[in-house]
Amino acid sequence: MSPGDDVGRGARDGCEFWSAPPTLGIPYAQNIQGLPKTLVISITGDPTTPHAGGVKLAETLGSALLTVKGEGHTVVSGGANACVDKIAADYLIDLKLPEPMPECSV
């Protein structure tokens, strides 16, 4: 099985798909005390990390999900998308998330 065969389960660890038995344990860290709400950013047409995986990751972590409509990979801090860059900067600097979470487009 390769990571591409596992669309929708969520991005975790490439080693999870190796033939050797896992040593990290599943599920990974959960219910961490004091962990601020996290932000997952996922592009609907990302050829490397499918959007379904981003959705599942956000659900698994209890995270906010910023859906970016469009094609591509790595959209944060490229300077090409003010919508994404503003949300990411506010989160990284102040742990601030917009309510409700908007959708951005590339």
N, C-alpha and C positions, 0 to 999 in steps of 0.2 A: 504494500500500500504506500502511496506517496502522498504528500500534503495536498495535492490537487484532488485526490480521490476522496478527501474528507471535507468537502465543501459543506459549510453550515455548522460544523461542530464547534468552531471557534479556533482562533490562532492561539496556540499554546507553546509548543516546543517542537522543533524539527526532529529532535531525538525521539519523540514519542512514536515516530513512524519507522524507526530502525527495527531490525529483526532481533536485536538483543533485548532482554527483559528491561523494563524501566527501573530506575533507581530513585526517581524523584517522588514517586507516589502520586496517586490521583484520588481525590481531587487535589489540586494545588492549594496553596494557602487560601483560606476562606475565613470570613468573620474576623478580620484583623481589627482589634480595638484601636480607635483613634485614627483610622485611615480616612482621609478626606474623600469625598465623592470624586471619582476619576472621570476622565473625558476620553472617549474613544471617537476617533475621526475615521470615517470609512467612505470611500468613493464608490458609487454604484457600478462603475465600469472599470474597476481596478483589475488588471489582468494577473497580478501577482497575489493579492490578498482579496479574495472575493468578498463582496459586500455582505453576503449571508454569514460569513465568518465574523465580520465586524459586529453585526447585529447580535450574534450568539455570544461573542466576547463581552459586549456591553451588558447583556442579560446575565451572564455568569458572574460578572463583577459587580452588578448592581450599579453600573455606570451610566452617565449621560452619554448619548450618542448623537454626534453631529454627522448627518448624512450629507454628502456632497454629491450632487447629481452631475455626472459627466464621465469622461474617460481619463485614465491616467493613474499614476502611482506617485506617492509623496507630494502632498499638496500644501503642507504646513511650512510657513516661513520662506516660501519661494518668492514672495513679493508679487506674485501674479494674481492672488485672490485675497482682496481686502476683507471679505466676509470671514473666511477661514482664519486668516492671520489675526484679526481682532479677537475672535473667540478664543483662539489658542493662546494669545498673549495675555488676555485677561485671566485665563485659567492658570497659566504658568506663573504669572506674577502675583496674582491675588487669590487664586483658587476660586475665582468668580465664574459662575456659569449663567448664561441668559435663561430667563423664564418667559415663555416657553422656548425650547431649543429650536432655532430656525433651521431651515435647509439652505445650503449654499449651492452654487453651481459653478462649474469650471467651463 
